[in-house]
Amino acid sequence: MDKSKFDIIGDSYYEIETGEYAGPVDGWLGEELASEDQVLLAMQKLLQYETELKAQQLAMQSVVERTKAMVKDKERKVQWIQARYGAQIADFAKKQLTGKAKTWKCPWGQVSFRTSTPSFSILDEEKASYVIPLTLDAIKIEHKVYKSKIPREVQLTLVEQYPELFSMTEATENFTVKALTATDTEE
């Protein structure tokens, strides 16, 4: 390993260009795991790192939940003052406007008045589609194919007869290596 491409932070190497973790400084494992002892050591470190990660995630979650509660409390205060005094503030601000002005300002905020344009809504699209003139080109008919409804035999036939329209991927074997299990994290 060319150590000039890495920064040492604490007990770890980090790539200078990307900032990615690049392994421990003490070199407790080489490039390849050559014995059962090395595999067991790697699994032990994996468990340690996953445990540390889970602890950090739980700590972060705790902080986030407390912060959300604090935000919720502030939202209630904002909603209360808006509900209690919002209309009165708007009435006062409206009386302060002169000429074509649409915004009243003070050091702590502003009140803006705008006239919105009417909006058109369709309450029942299916029924509406029968009464809208077709010349407007406002109705689009869509088709959707549900793959899950096509039986396996039919899928294979379609792939064989129409390779330009259908394809089938090969089955693959996947694996996951982890040390911390779900039951380890339950409270």
Disulfide bonds with the S-S distance in Angstrom:
none
